[in-house]
Amino acid sequence: MTDTLQTASAPEAQGQTPYDQLLREMRDIATLGSVSATLGWDQEVMMPPAAAALRGEQASLLSSLVHERRTRPELGELIARCLADAELMADPDAAANVLNLDRDYQHATRLPMALVREMAETTTLAMHTWRDARERHDFAAFAPWLEKLMVLNQRTAEHVGVPEGGELYDALLDNYEPGMRAAELDRVFGELRAGLVPLIRELGESGNRPDTSWMNIPLSVERQEAFNRSVVERMGFDFSAGRLDVSTHPFCEGAGPGDTRLTTRYDEAQFLSALHSSMHEVGHGLYEQNLPKAERFGQPLAEAASMGIHESQSRMWENLVGRGRPFWEWALPRLQAQAGSEAISALDAETVFRGLNVVEPNLIRIESDEATYNLHIMLRFDLERAMLKGDLAVRDLPGAWNERIRSDLGLTVPDDARGAMQDIHWSMGAVGYFPTYALGNLYAAQLWEAIGEAIPDLDAQLRAGEFGDLLAWLKTNVHAHGRRYTAPELCQRATGRPLSPAPLLANLRGKLRAVYGLE
């Protein structure tokens, strides 16, 4: 790879401005990152188990190379020269890139290389241990790795720096949701909880419960795969620039221009579980495919605004589209034609719509309904925050988790695989990530209100299986901007007001009270 920064002190000799050099270097760094992303996808989808140790070394080396390139003094000098160029900074695109790159550089230079390498190697081995321990319901085998990851996250937060008046968690949260603070999450989540708890109680006490027995109709994986692919394609996902595979935990990896990898998982006894996990990941995938990577790969303007905004795209397609009556008026006849099942052929769209919107506590986060899902996120936020502070010992996590599930959802956790070990995130070292899921729900509902105003016949379009106008609105108002705006700024611009729990609560109240015959 060309060492573009060796001659950064003499850009005129190359016929390049400092800004040209900066963008070339960031593309090289992004290309290295894309290699790491592809190896990460391979690890989850295709890698043989015996390759785990080597993959740890590979991940560690790549992470160190990326970190070295991102923290070189010459890069900082280029950024400084760009910042000092008044004419350049008068260009909105250049200013957005340079200001974001300066922020990233300041963040990266605070992390020692040894810490970056140790985190990369530890997470690779921890994920391998997590998968094995999860299958054996053996939290004790995973606990030492989680303890080490919490220590590494504490050290990371200390190096990055705690904002004034904040806490260690804020430094990690800022990596996923820039500008957000734990105290603000407490406030927002508090308002959301205050609206959700009485609604969930009202539905549970109504005595009404839509039929869900049909959800366990068996359907072969092959037929599920065929239907899922047809829906994914209709939504607008470009298979010439992406894939849909299978992994233990569904995910989306936007490796780079023309390369977006999705995964889902199948269960023959729950034939719609894979569809909704697929629609969720496609929401992420459409965002990745429609960021301006072809022209701007490596630039902040080709990257997602935040993980909360990223999650808003997946939750919108999964829930606001995929659990809506208009969608099923279009999708059900197509499922029936492909399924070859008398039981599925006997279903009607109203039964499917009502059944998909049942509010029923579930042990598994990714299989939870729209209302109780947010309680899962609040649980994880509270527990990881407590572990990071040292208020909760890792060895006590299962007990704390199980008690919170009992008090929040009224359920008993039978084993750690369906308890504290169900998510891959902590084995990846991703502390501060979970809150972005609930933020995604909040952003999605607020964007959906704005979309409904902009596309008055949206329901009619969904009934016809036409998703083009919806996707076009998202491309224009969300995808095209990259990191030009922070998530709160993007929300304000797209919807005309700051983020609020009110749209999500209004959407859930309206839909769920109707489903339960309370309106």
C-alpha positions in Angstrom: 0.0 0.0 0.0 1.4 3.4 -0.9 2.7 5.4 2.1 0.9 8.6 1.1 2.0 10.4 4.2 5.8 10.1 3.7 5.7 13.1 1.5 2.9 15.0 3.3 5.3 17.9 3.9 5.6 18.5 0.2 2.1 18.2 -1.4 3.0 20.6 -4.1 5.6 18.1 -5.5 2.8 15.5 -5.8 0.4 18.0 -7.3 -1.9 17.3 -4.4 -3.4 19.6 -1.8 -3.3 18.6 1.9 -7.0 17.8 1.6 -6.4 15.5 -1.4 -3.7 13.7 0.6 -5.9 13.4 3.6 -8.7 11.8 1.6 -6.3 9.4 0.0 -4.9 8.3 3.3 -8.4 7.8 4.8 -9.4 5.6 1.8 -6.3 3.5 2.4 -7.2 3.2 6.1 -10.8 2.3 5.2 -9.5 -0.4 2.8 -7.5 -2.0 5.6 -10.7 -1.8 7.7 -12.6 -3.5 5.0 -10.2 -6.5 5.1 -10.8 -6.7 8.9 -14.6 -6.6 8.3 -14.4 -9.4 5.7 -12.4 -11.6 8.1 -15.0 -10.8 10.8 -17.8 -11.9 8.5 -15.8 -15.1 7.7 -15.3 -15.8 11.3 -19.0 -15.8 12.0 -20.2 -17.6 8.8 -17.5 -19.9 7.3 -14.3 -20.1 9.5 -13.4 -23.6 10.9 -13.3 -23.6 14.7 -9.6 -24.6 14.8 -8.7 -21.3 13.0 -9.7 -19.2 16.0 -6.2 -18.7 17.3 -4.8 -17.6 13.9 -7.8 -15.4 13.3 -7.0 -13.7 16.7 -3.5 -12.9 15.4 -4.8 -11.7 12.1 -7.4 -9.4 13.8 -4.8 -8.1 16.2 -2.3 -7.3 13.4 -4.9 -5.6 11.2 -6.2 -3.6 14.1 -2.8 -2.4 15.0 -2.1 -1.4 11.4 -5.3 0.6 11.2 -4.6 2.2 14.5 -1.1 3.1 13.5 -2.3 4.7 10.3 -5.1 6.6 12.2 -2.7 7.9 14.8 0.4 9.0 12.8 1.6 12.5 13.6 1.7 13.2 9.9 -2.1 12.6 9.7 -2.6 15.0 12.5 -0.5 17.6 10.6 -2.6 17.1 7.4 -5.8 17.6 9.5 -4.4 20.8 11.1 -3.4 22.2 7.7 -6.9 21.6 6.4 -8.5 23.2 9.5 -6.3 26.2 8.9 -7.4 26.6 5.3 -10.3 29.1 5.4 -11.2 28.6 1.8 -11.4 24.8 2.2 -13.4 25.0 5.4 -15.9 27.3 3.7 -16.9 24.2 1.6 -19.6 22.4 3.6 -18.6 18.9 2.4 -14.9 19.5 3.1 -15.7 21.0 6.5 -17.9 18.1 7.5 -15.1 15.6 6.6 -12.3 17.5 8.2 -14.1 18.3 11.5 -15.2 14.6 11.9 -11.7 13.4 11.0 -10.2 15.7 13.6 -12.6 14.3 16.2 -11.7 10.8 15.2 -8.0 11.5 15.3 -8.2 13.1 18.8 -10.0 10.0 20.0 -7.7 7.5 18.3 -4.4 9.1 19.5 -5.4 8.7 23.1 -5.4 4.9 22.8 -2.1 3.2 23.2 -1.2 0.7 20.5 -0.7 -2.1 23.0 -4.3 -1.6 24.3 -5.7 -1.7 20.8 -3.9 -4.9 20.0 -4.9 -6.5 23.3 -8.6 -5.6 22.8 -8.6 -7.1 19.3 -7.0 -10.3 20.3 -9.1 -10.7 23.4 -12.4 -10.1 21.7 -11.5 -12.7 19.0 -10.8 -15.3 21.6 -13.7 -14.2 23.8 -16.2 -14.6 21.0 -14.9 -18.1 20.3 -15.2 -19.0 24.0 -18.7 -17.3 24.2 -20.1 -19.5 21.4 -18.9 -22.7 23.0 -19.8 -21.7 26.6 -23.3 -20.5 25.4 -24.0 -23.9 23.9 -23.0 -25.6 27.2 -24.9 -23.0 29.4 -21.6 -22.4 31.1 -21.2 -18.8 32.2 -18.3 -19.7 34.5 -16.2 -20.6 31.4 -16.9 -17.2 29.8 -16.7 -15.1 33.0 -12.9 -14.6 33.0 -13.0 -13.2 29.5 -15.8 -10.8 30.4 -13.9 -9.7 33.4 -10.9 -9.0 31.2 -13.0 -7.2 28.6 -14.5 -4.9 31.3 -11.1 -4.0 32.5 -10.0 -3.3 28.9 -13.1 -1.1 28.5 -12.3 0.7 31.7 -8.8 1.4 30.5 -10.2 2.5 27.1 -12.6 5.0 28.7 -9.8 6.4 30.9 -7.6 7.0 27.9 -10.3 8.5 25.8 -11.3 10.8 28.7 -14.5 11.2 30.7 -16.5 14.4 29.8 -16.8 16.9 32.6 -19.4 15.9 35.0 -19.7 12.5 33.4 -18.6 8.9 34.0 -16.6 6.2 32.4 -19.6 4.9 30.5 -20.0 8.2 28.6 -16.6 7.8 27.0 -17.6 4.4 25.6 -21.1 5.4 24.7 -19.7 8.3 22.6 -18.0 5.8 20.4 -21.4 4.6 19.2 -23.7 7.6 19.8 -21.6 10.8 19.7 -22.7 13.4 22.2 -25.0 11.1 24.1 -24.5 10.7 27.9 -25.6 8.1 30.4 -27.5 10.7 32.4 -29.5 11.7 29.3 -30.3 8.0 28.6 -31.6 7.8 32.2 -34.0 10.6 31.5 -35.1 9.4 28.0 -35.4 5.8 29.1 -37.3 7.0 32.2 -39.9 8.7 30.1 -40.1 5.7 27.8 -40.5 3.3 30.7 -43.2 5.5 32.3 -45.3 5.2 29.1 -44.5 1.5 28.4 -45.2 -0.1 31.8 -48.9 1.0 32.1 -49.5 0.1 28.4 -48.0 -3.4 28.9 -50.0 -3.8 32.0 -53.3 -2.7 30.3 -52.8 -5.1 27.5 -52.0 -8.0 29.8 -55.0 -7.3 32.0 -57.4 -6.9 29.0 -58.3 -10.6 28.9 -57.8 -10.4 25.1 -55.1 -12.3 23.3 -54.8 -12.6 19.5 -54.2 -16.1 18.2 -50.5 -17.0 17.8 -50.8 -20.8 17.5 -50.2 -20.5 13.7 -46.7 -19.1 14.3 -45.5 -22.7 15.0 -46.6 -24.0 11.7 -43.5 -25.9 10.4 -41.8 -24.7 7.2 -38.6 -26.0 5.7 -35.5 -23.8 5.8 -35.3 -24.1 2.0 -38.8 -22.5 1.5 -38.1 -19.9 4.2 -34.9 -19.0 2.4 -36.7 -18.6 -1.0 -39.4 -16.4 0.5 -36.9 -14.3 2.5 -34.8 -13.6 -0.5 -37.8 -12.5 -2.5 -38.8 -10.0 0.2 -35.3 -8.7 0.7 -34.9 -8.2 -3.0 -38.3 -6.4 -3.2 -37.3 -4.1 -0.4 -34.5 -2.8 -2.6 -31.4 -4.7 -1.4 -28.9 -5.2 -4.2 -27.7 -8.8 -4.3 -25.1 -7.9 -6.9 -23.4 -5.8 -4.1 -24.3 -8.0 -1.1 -25.0 -11.4 0.4 -27.5 -13.0 2.8 -26.0 -15.9 4.8 -26.6 -17.8 8.1 -24.9 -17.2 11.4 -25.5 -17.8 15.1 -26.4 -14.2 15.7 -27.8 -12.2 12.7 -25.7 -9.2 11.7 -24.9 -6.8 8.9 -21.4 -6.0 7.8 -20.9 -3.1 5.4 -17.3 -3.9 4.3 -17.1 -1.2 1.6 -18.4 -0.1 -1.8 -20.2 -3.0 -3.5 -19.9 -5.3 -0.5 -22.6 -5.5 2.2 -22.9 -8.8 4.0 -26.1 -9.8 5.9 -26.8 -12.9 7.9 -30.0 -14.4 9.5 -30.8 -17.7 11.3 -33.6 -20.2 10.6 -35.9 -22.3 12.7 -38.3 -24.7 11.0 -40.7 -24.4 13.9 -40.8 -20.5 13.8 -41.1 -19.7 10.2 -41.4 -15.9 10.5 -38.5 -15.4 12.9 -36.0 -15.5 10.1 -38.1 -13.2 8.0 -38.1 -10.5 10.6 -34.4 -10.9 11.5 -33.7 -10.7 7.7 -35.8 -7.5 7.4 -34.0 -6.1 10.4 -30.6 -6.7 8.9 -31.7 -5.5 5.4 -32.6 -2.2 7.1 -29.0 -1.9 8.1 -27.9 -3.2 4.7 -30.0 -0.6 2.7 -28.3 2.1 4.8 -24.9 0.7 4.0 -25.6 0.3 0.3 -27.0 3.8 -0.1 -24.3 5.7 1.8 -22.2 7.5 -0.8 -19.3 5.0 -0.6 -18.6 4.8 -4.3 -17.5 8.4 -4.4 -16.4 8.9 -0.8 -15.2 5.6 0.7 -13.1 6.4 3.8 -14.7 9.8 4.3 -17.1 10.6 7.2 -19.6 11.7 4.6 -19.8 8.0 3.6 -20.4 6.7 7.1 -23.5 6.3 9.3 -24.4 9.2 11.5 -24.6 7.0 14.6 -25.5 3.5 15.7 -28.8 4.8 16.9 -29.6 6.1 13.4 -28.4 2.9 11.9 -30.7 1.0 14.2 -33.6 3.2 13.3 -33.3 1.9 9.8 -33.4 -1.7 10.8 -36.2 -1.3 13.3 -38.3 0.7 10.9 -38.2 -2.1 8.2 -38.6 -4.9 10.8 -41.4 -3.4 12.9 -43.1 -0.4 11.3 -43.2 -2.1 7.9 -42.8 -5.9 8.6 -45.4 -6.0 11.4 -47.9 -3.8 9.7 -51.2 -4.8 8.2 -50.5 -3.2 4.8 -47.3 -5.2 4.4 -49.0 -8.5 5.1 -51.9 -7.9 2.7 -49.2 -8.0 0.1 -46.7 -10.5 1.5 -49.1 -13.3 2.8 -50.3 -14.4 -0.7 -46.7 -14.6 -1.8 -45.7 -16.6 1.2 -48.7 -19.0 0.7 -47.7 -19.5 -3.0 -44.1 -20.4 -2.0 -44.8 -22.4 1.2 -46.8 -25.3 -0.2 -48.5 -25.6 3.2 -52.3 -26.0 3.7 -51.9 -24.5 7.2 -50.2 -21.4 5.9 -52.7 -21.2 3.0 -55.5 -21.0 5.6 -54.1 -17.9 7.2 -55.5 -14.4 6.5 -53.6 -11.1 6.8 -55.6 -9.9 9.8 -54.7 -13.0 11.8 -51.1 -12.6 10.9 -51.1 -8.9 11.7 -52.7 -9.3 15.1 -50.5 -12.3 16.0 -47.3 -10.5 15.1 -48.2 -7.7 17.5 -49.0 -9.7 20.6 -47.3 -8.3 23.6 -45.8 -11.2 25.6 -42.7 -11.2 27.7 -39.9 -13.2 26.1 -36.5 -14.3 27.5 -34.8 -13.5 24.2 -34.2 -9.9 23.2 -34.2 -10.4 19.5 -37.5 -12.4 19.7 -39.3 -9.8 21.9 -42.2 -7.7 20.9 -41.9 -4.0 20.2 -43.1 -2.9 23.6 -41.1 -5.2 25.9 -38.0 -5.1 23.7 -37.1 -1.7 25.2 -37.2 -3.2 28.7 -34.5 -5.6 27.5 -32.3 -2.7 26.4 -32.8 -0.9 29.7 -31.7 -4.0 31.6 -28.5 -4.4 29.6 -27.7 -0.6 29.9 -28.1 -0.7 33.6 -26.1 -3.9 34.1 -23.1 -3.1 31.8 -23.0 0.4 33.3 -22.8 -1.2 36.8 -20.1 -3.7 35.8 -18.0 -0.9 34.3 -18.4 1.2 37.5 -17.4 -1.8 39.6 -20.8 -1.8 41.3 -21.6 -5.3 39.9 -19.0 -8.1 39.9 -19.0 -10.1 36.6 -19.5 -13.4 38.6 -22.8 -11.9 39.9 -24.1 -10.9 36.5 -26.3 -14.0 36.0 -28.0 -13.5 39.3 -28.6 -9.8 38.7 -29.8 -10.6 35.2 -32.2 -13.3 36.3 -33.7 -11.1 39.1 -34.2 -8.2 36.7 -35.9 -10.4 34.2 -38.2 -11.7 37.0 -39.1 -8.2 38.2 -39.4 -6.6 34.7 -41.0 -9.4 32.7 -42.2 -11.8 35.3 -40.2 -14.7 33.8 -37.8 -17.3 35.2 -34.5 -17.7 33.4 -33.8 -21.4 33.0 -30.2 -21.2 31.8 -27.5 -18.7 31.0 -27.8 -19.3 27.2 -31.3 -17.7 27.5 -30.0 -15.3 30.1 -26.8 -13.3 30.5 -25.0 -15.1 27.6 -27.7 -14.7 24.9 -26.0 -11.7 23.2 -22.7 -11.6 21.4 -22.0 -7.9 22.1 -20.1 -8.2 25.4 -17.8 -10.9 23.9 -17.0 -8.4 21.2 -16.1 -5.8 23.9 -19.0 -3.6 22.8 -19.9 -1.8 26.0 -22.1 1.2 25.4 -23.7 -0.3 22.2 -27.0 -1.7 23.7 -28.6 1.7 24.3 -28.5 2.5 20.6 -31.2 -0.2 20.0 -33.7 1.7 22.0 -32.6 5.0 20.5 -33.1 3.3 17.2 -36.7 2.6 18.1 -37.2 6.2 19.1 -35.7 7.6 15.9 -37.6 5.2 13.7 -41.0 6.1 15.1 -40.3 9.8 14.7 -39.0 9.4 11.2 -42.1 7.2 10.4 -44.4 10.1 11.4 -42.5 12.4 9.0 -42.6 9.8 6.2 -46.4 9.4 6.7 -46.8 13.2 6.2 -44.5 13.2 3.1 -46.1 10.1 1.5 -49.9 10.3 2.3 -50.6 7.0 0.4 -47.8 5.0 2.1 -50.2 2.3 3.3 -51.6 1.8 -0.2 -48.1 1.5 -1.6 -47.1 -1.1 1.0 -50.3 -3.1 0.3 -49.1 -3.2 -3.3 -45.6 -4.3 -2.3 -44.2 -0.9 -3.5 -41.3 0.2 -1.3 -39.6 2.6 -3.7 -41.0 5.9 -2.4 -40.2 4.9 1.2 -36.7 3.9 0.3 -36.2 7.1 -1.7 -37.3 9.3 1.2 -34.8 7.5 3.5 -32.0 7.9 0.9 -32.7 11.6 0.6 -33.3 12.4 4.3 -31.0 9.9 6.1 -28.6 7.9 3.9 -27.2 10.6 1.7 -25.9 12.7 4.6 -23.5 10.3 6.2 -21.9 12.0 9.2 -22.6 15.5 8.0 -24.9 15.9 11.0 -25.0 14.4 14.4 -28.0 12.1 15.2 -29.9 14.8 17.0 -29.3 17.2 14.2 -30.3 14.7 11.6 -33.5 13.9 13.5 -34.3 17.6 13.8 -33.8 18.2 10.1 -35.7 15.2 8.9 -38.7 15.5 11.3 -38.8 19.1 12.3 -38.3 18.5 16.0 -35.9 17.1 18.6 -36.0 13.4 19.6 -38.9 12.5 21.8 -40.4 9.3 23.2 -43.9 10.6 22.2 -44.0 9.2 18.6 -43.0 5.7 19.7 -45.4 5.7 22.5 -48.2 7.0 20.3 -47.5 4.4 17.6 -47.5 1.6 20.1 -50.6 2.7 21.9 -52.5 3.2 18.7 -51.5 -0.1 17.1 -51.5 -2.4 20.2 -54.7 -1.1 21.8 -56.4 -1.8 18.4 -54.9 -5.3 18.2 -56.2 -6.0 21.7 -59.7 -4.6 21.0 -59.3 -1.7 23.4 -60.2 0.9 20.9 
